[in-house]
Amino acid sequence: MKLLMPRLDISLSQIRDNARILSDLYGKQGISLMGVSKAVLGSPLVAEAMIQGGVKFIADSRLENIQTMKAAGISAQFVLLRTSLSQAESIVESVDISLNTEIETIKRLSYYAQVHHKHHRIILMVEMGDLREGILPSDMSQFIRNILQLSNITLVGIGCNLACYGGIKPDDHNMHQLSELANTIEQEFHLTLAIISGGNSANYEWCQSTQDTGRINNLRLGESILLGRESVGRTAIPGLHTKAFQMVAEVIESKRKPSFPIGQVCQDAFGNVPKFQDQGIFQRVIIALGRQDVLVSGLTSVKDLEILGASSDHIILNGENHGLQTGDEVTFNLDYGGLLSAMTSPFVKKHFVFRDSCVAV
Ligand SMILES: *Cc1c(COP(=O)(O)O)cnc(C)c1O
């Protein structure tokens, strides 16, 4: 069978291995994992691999992805990372736990939970300095007082998200603050917070180096499970697979041409005026993959082919000494942005590999 291109080869066994190693590693510190599936558009096969690897929850930012996984028969505790007022009814129907920061949204969740005779569980996100979502610690007490009056809503935990917008590192200071806040809330309201979710793939270094994880007993991991890296410095986590996803594209032209364009220079397809260095004549290889398919800066050629540039549908490579011909395959590793964009492109075939058997979608 000739496989289609461009395609993303996805190794489910490597994802399962990563989930297992991370579950064991964090498990020793009393930390449970939510496997975050948003970068793979809620792929049920990837979610299943994460569950086989031992994650306790599947978390996604998109309700649609959770609905896809449930429809495919994936059985897990589903967590919605991003809520909105307008989706409140569907959230109550499809999701077990949601992360929240706005009282109006929680009121709406409570309303629909009553309508549907359900109990909806929530985790409140605390603003710890990264300035994306979160309730300010000083507002927390009043906020919780308001929620506790709502019926069919149960507060099961608090959490925070760092290193996303503001690039703020999880450290002993902010993690300790979150733990302290959990203690304060429990004392003030005489309740137990079962989940203290300290962050994402950026928490690896802190977890490895700290003397005391405090009350932190949960992390929400996407990148480390999928790409085997932590996300503070993007270093590979020992023992994990970093190439579970590989992009494969087809050579559609391979010719010796000058490196310096001929004629008057104007704007390129994206409004930039390109600058070139004359490096003489060399082998230029064009592949059938472009900005419509993938964030080109997120690609790294497995065979060290230099990416010279890209337009919507073409990537141009320096193919000198690689002997590539029309029809040949070129393979790339991906970073998080590359993965997210490739998964989102309808043109990129998703090719799941599980040991010997394959499923193409
Ligand atoms: C995306 C997301 C995560 C996962 O982040 P990774 O860096 O991929 O581990 C965790 N929490 C929230 C709220 C998110 O939106």
Ligand as a Chemical Component Dictionary entry (heavy atoms), coordinates in Angstrom:
data_LIG
# 
_chem_comp.id                   LIG 
_chem_comp.type                 NON-POLYMER 
_chem_comp.pdbx_formal_charge   0 
_chem_comp.three_letter_code    LIG 
# 
loop_
_chem_comp_atom.comp_id 
_chem_comp_atom.atom_id 
_chem_comp_atom.alt_atom_id 
_chem_comp_atom.type_symbol 
_chem_comp_atom.charge 
_chem_comp_atom.model_Cartn_x 
_chem_comp_atom.model_Cartn_y 
_chem_comp_atom.model_Cartn_z 
_chem_comp_atom.pdbx_ordinal 
LIG C1 C1 C 0 -3.271 23.470 26.934 1  
LIG C2 C2 C 0 -3.454 23.459 28.372 2  
LIG C3 C3 C 0 -2.710 22.561 29.155 3  
LIG C4 C4 C 0 -1.673 21.634 28.591 4  
LIG O1 O1 O 0 -0.484 22.318 28.334 5  
LIG P1 P1 P 0 0.859  21.562 27.869 6  
LIG O2 O2 O 0 1.901  22.597 27.924 7  
LIG O3 O3 O 0 0.598  21.051 26.497 8  
LIG O4 O4 O 0 1.101  20.460 28.832 9  
LIG C5 C5 C 0 -2.948 22.578 30.521 10 
LIG N1 N1 N 0 -3.836 23.394 31.081 11 
LIG C6 C6 C 0 -4.567 24.268 30.357 12 
LIG C7 C7 C 0 -5.548 25.157 31.047 13 
LIG C8 C8 C 0 -4.397 24.328 28.978 14 
LIG O5 O5 O 0 -5.125 25.194 28.270 15 
# 
loop_
_chem_comp_bond.comp_id 
_chem_comp_bond.atom_id_1 
_chem_comp_bond.atom_id_2 
_chem_comp_bond.value_order 
_chem_comp_bond.pdbx_ordinal 
LIG C1 C2 SING 1  
LIG C2 C3 SING 2  
LIG C2 C8 DOUB 3  
LIG C3 C4 SING 4  
LIG C3 C5 DOUB 5  
LIG C4 O1 SING 6  
LIG O1 P1 SING 7  
LIG P1 O2 DOUB 8  
LIG P1 O3 SING 9  
LIG P1 O4 SING 10 
LIG C5 N1 SING 11 
LIG N1 C6 DOUB 12 
LIG C6 C7 SING 13 
LIG C6 C8 SING 14 
LIG C8 O5 SING 15 
# 
